Amino acid sequence: MNLLAISSSQSTQSSVSSGLVNHFVETYSALSGSGTVVRNDIGETPPPHVDGVFNQAIFTPADQLSTDQKQSLVQSDQYIAELQAADVIVIGAPMHNFSISSPLKTWIDHVVRAGQTFSYGENGPQGLLSDKKVFVLTARGGDYSEGGFMHAMDHQEPYLRFVLGFIGLDDVTFVHAQGLAMGDEAREQAISKAQTDIESHVAALSPESTSVAA
Ligand SMILES: Cc1cc2nc3c(=O)[nH]c(=O)nc-3n(C[C@H](O)[C@H](O)[C@H](O)COP(=O)(O)O)c2cc1C
């Protein structure tokens, strides 16, 4: 059982979403024994922005790639290999400007690749990743709960649901720590609730999932 844990906050020391990723990994590791965990902190070590060479390379057949084009795909190939090897993927996602942090957007630019993670067929696009559980742990200053006046401003969950589904990751559970900027008490409660939710989700991972590694 392989867990891939991605953190994407640049605020590495004080990040709530990265703290929740840590909580997920610790809870998961305690339950699954020897399961492998790959950690990737793209907030601390951001992916390079994709550039013109990369944009050409992803549409060039492998046997026709120039040396520069091959080099431009190295990081992308590694991220995609991590995704392919994972059974469970946890993503820490700070809300920035109603959406995601720039490292997470850049990571998405690296992993959404025709022929690698999606293809176009007769019935339109098809995701090529499958059989993976994804947990997205968000941290938000405001409260975007359903029914609240800010709900319509949430471009984070809808976007992530869509783009992850586009590459075949359609089993996605969100845990939100929100209202973090609404006072100390609200902040503590939000973090504590998110931690409890994470513990429930980890405990509910199927016995088959964890017994392989146990
Ligand atoms: C650049 C930036 C943009 C932000 N934009 C939003 C926003 O649009 N909505 C919101 O509710 N909070 C926003 N916040 C607050 C963050 O969501 C909040 O601080 C959260 O804890 C960030 O996650 P992190 O602690 O994992 O870094 C923003 C914070 C920063 C630094």
The ligand as a Tripos MOL2 file, in Angstrom:
@<TRIPOS>MOLECULE
LIG
   31    33     1     0     0
SMALL
NO_CHARGES

@<TRIPOS>ATOM
      1 C1         -1.7120   34.7880   -0.8830 C.3       1 LIG1
      2 C2         -2.8670   34.3670   -0.0220 C.ar      1 LIG1
      3 C3         -4.1520   34.3660   -0.5480 C.ar      1 LIG1
      4 C4         -5.2150   33.9790    0.2550 C.ar      1 LIG1
      5 N1         -6.4670   33.9530   -0.3030 N.ar      1 LIG1
      6 C5         -7.5120   33.5230    0.4380 C.ar      1 LIG1
      7 C6         -8.8060   33.4480   -0.1290 C.ar      1 LIG1
      8 O1         -9.0400   33.7410   -1.2770 O.2       1 LIG1
      9 N2         -9.8180   33.0100    0.6680 N.ar      1 LIG1
     10 C7         -9.6180   32.6310    1.9690 C.ar      1 LIG1
     11 O2        -10.5640   32.2130    2.6230 O.2       1 LIG1
     12 N3         -8.3900   32.6960    2.5300 N.ar      1 LIG1
     13 C8         -7.3350   33.1240    1.7860 C.ar      1 LIG1
     14 N4         -6.0850   33.1690    2.3490 N.ar      1 LIG1
     15 C9         -5.8910   32.6800    3.7080 C.3       1 LIG1
     16 C10        -5.4090   31.2330    3.6620 C.3       1 LIG1
     17 O3         -6.3240   30.3960    3.0220 O.3       1 LIG1
     18 C11        -5.1470   30.7030    5.0680 C.3       1 LIG1
     19 O4         -4.1130   31.5010    5.6330 O.3       1 LIG1
     20 C12        -4.7300   29.2500    5.0940 C.3       1 LIG1
     21 O5         -4.3570   28.8930    6.3980 O.3       1 LIG1
     22 C13        -3.5690   28.9940    4.1330 C.3       1 LIG1
     23 O6         -3.1740   27.6260    4.1980 O.3       1 LIG1
     24 P1         -1.7910   27.2250    4.8750 P.3       1 LIG1
     25 O7         -1.9150   27.6060    6.3400 O.co2     1 LIG1
     26 O8         -1.7130   25.7570    4.6960 O.co2     1 LIG1
     27 O9         -0.6950   27.9710    4.1900 O.co2     1 LIG1
     28 C14        -5.0020   33.5800    1.5900 C.ar      1 LIG1
     29 C15        -3.7030   33.5950    2.1090 C.ar      1 LIG1
     30 C16        -2.6480   33.9770    1.3090 C.ar      1 LIG1
     31 C17        -1.2560   33.9470    1.8910 C.3       1 LIG1
@<TRIPOS>BOND
     1     1     2 1
     2     2     3 ar
     3     2    30 ar
     4     3     4 ar
     5     4     5 ar
     6     4    28 ar
     7     5     6 ar
     8     6     7 ar
     9     6    13 1
    10     7     8 2
    11     7     9 ar
    12     9    10 ar
    13    10    11 2
    14    10    12 ar
    15    12    13 ar
    16    13    14 ar
    17    14    15 1
    18    14    28 ar
    19    15    16 1
    20    16    17 1
    21    16    18 1
    22    18    19 1
    23    18    20 1
    24    20    21 1
    25    20    22 1
    26    22    23 1
    27    23    24 1
    28    24    25 2
    29    24    26 1
    30    24    27 1
    31    28    29 ar
    32    29    30 ar
    33    30    31 1
@<TRIPOS>SUBSTRUCTURE
     1 LIG1         1 GROUP 0 **** ****
